[in-house]
Each structure stands twice: as structure tokens, then as C-alpha cells.
């Protein structure tokens, strides 16, 4: 029995069936791969084309636990697997791997075809509890019927995007079976601020630098695109940064945005001087049109403490240096993450010390296996989280069928 028809569950079911096991896949949704189909904005960033060492470096939580499953089914294995299923792949910026078609549905459809080819039985039912007899998994009690089995793979996902079916039921069942579930929170999640986002709502900044400071200490830098929203900040840059901000209960966080990362401070100062010479007789608030988006000007100008109607020719060197600092260090104070339901992935889950890293089998219940986001591991954005799903699903499926 495989509980959960997402990326990890489908991979586990296919892997077990390849070994000749009779497999039933339990999924309450009408369609399999519901969350998979919305990943990568519907394009499905299914892995990241890097070597094992770099793959491990992109797993900030419990990466060592994944070493064995990655070693036995790595990025190249994943790419070869999907190519063999008739899904041509391409590698884009940041080594992100997508189907050539840019369609996530092509990935889920290929998996579904393979499930059918391997004669995996699909049951549209919701698991209520695990059947455990004499310390071993003996099947699943569903809402519609019971499913006896020699082994059970839990692959129900985390608690992010609950509309796709990730509602935390797998964590509940794992806990009922005696497992520890570490606190669940969002990773790769938008961030709430103290009102600045509301002022700048809808403003998208491209090609900016971002630095995350934890209690004033720099912990992360990146470059890319972000978006101001009614609650704070979002976009690819912010989602990646959020994975490094893990101690909101104990620490304070702020973001510093470099609005002109292509220019050094000296180059930007010359640029400002050039603009100021053209707008010498203008008010300061009307002299920044060439530097900034219109919506950002009043907010940034207020941060410089230069009176908005001071004439440009009266601006002192000290005031200009304050403007320069604001352009290179535009600050957003962060109140906290958005709810886990808004996150791309869940941080936290079934404690890894209670799982055999080679087989994904429970150390508490014989014949019970885990795969995917349910486990207490998570990665940065870029296809790394799906690689966790493929590798752990493969390991669990093979082991459950007696292959390793």
C-alpha cells in the first residue's frame, strides 16, 4: 500500500511494482499529482542538474539523512528515468531542470502511464489509520474499505497547499504509530512586514540584490526578482531567502535590497551626480525618475530624510551619501513568515532518527516506510525538494518490495 499519489508516492509505487510487488496506491483526489502539476508555475522544475556534493549543500535541514537515497538515485538517475518515460528535459538558469514542453502535466501523465503499465491499482479513498499488528504494518483502514498489506508507504506530503490534499493526515498517522513529528512550519514562504508592503503593493523589482540579516548579522545573499504585496514581500528571491530564516521565535530579521546591484557605490554616486546636474533646479522628490520606479520614489525619499521639496542644487554631500546608502540598502523589517498553508514546502515532519536512511523504513514499526515531504527534511528552491521526493520514493518502493 502506498498512501498518497504525489511525486514521492507515485515514484514509490512504480519502484515497488517494478520489482513484481502487487501495489495499491491510495489517493483521495480525482487526479494524481495535483501539487506536482502546479510546481514551477505549472512548468514542473523536477530536479536540479548538479553533482551530489552541491545537491547536499542545498538541503539545509537533515541533509545527511538523505545521502544514501541520493547516492542510490541521484539527479542523473532522475533525469534518465523521465527521459525513458518519454519526457524530454532541458536545463535552464540555475541548473533547474524542466520538461522541454514546459508542461507539468506531461510529467504527471508519464508517471500515470507507468503506474498503469506496472499494473498499480489506484484506489480513490482517504486513509483513516494504519493497521499495525504485532509491531508490524498490516495495511490501511480507509474511509471506504480496509486494505490489507504486507508493507505500507506513507507519502502524504506536508501541510503546505492543503487544497492539493496535503492536510497533515500522514503526520497524524505516523504519530499514532509511535513516531515523533517535529514542529511543522513553512519553508519557501512569503514574508510579512510591518506595513511597507501595503504602501508598495503590486511593485515588482527585477534584477535586485537581497541580503538577509539575522539579529543584524548577514546570513544570506542572492540576486533576482521580488514582489511587494498587501502583507509584505514575496517572489522567487524572497521564497529562497525564507528557507534561511528559521528562528522567528528567538531572532529578528530584516531584508536589505540593493536596488542597483550592477553598480558599485562609486559608480552609483557618479550616476546620481549626473542626474542631479540635469535636475539641478528641480525639487528632490522630482529628481529620481531615472533611478527608481515611480511607486518607490516617495518611500525611498522619506528614508533619506531629505525634504522632498528641497532643491537638488542645495543637496549636500552628506545628504547624497544618505541617498546612496538607501539605494544600496533599502530596508524591509520582517514581522514573520506567512502561514504554512501559503508555503511551497513544509519544514518539519517525521523525525529522521526514527527512519532507516537506506530503506526509509520505520525503526519503530516493521514494514512501515516514509517518503517525500512527510519526512523532516526540506531544501532550497530550484528543484531540490522534488529530488528529495524522487530519491526517497525510490528507496522506499524498492525496500518495501524487498529489493534492498
Secondary structure, 3 states (H helix, E strand, C coil): CEECCCHHHHHHHHHHHHCCCCCEEECCCCCCCCCHHHHHHHCCCCEECCCHHHHHHCCCECHHHHHHHHHHCCHHHHHHHHHHCCCCEEECHHHEEEECCCCHHHHHHHHHHHHHHCCCEEECCCEEEEEEECCEEEEEEECCCEEECCCEEECCCCCCCHHHCCCCHHHHHHHHCCCCECCCEEECCCEEECCHHHHCCCCEEEEEEEEEEECCEEEEEEEEEEEECCCEEECHHHHHHHCCCCCCCCCCEEEEEECCCCCCHHHHHHHHHHHHHHCCCCEHHHCCCCCCCHHHHHHHHHHHCCCCCCEHHHCCHHHHHHHHHHHHCEEEEEEEECCHHHCCEEECCECHHHECCCCCEECCCECEEECHHHECCECCCCCHHHHHHHHHHHHHHHHHCCCC
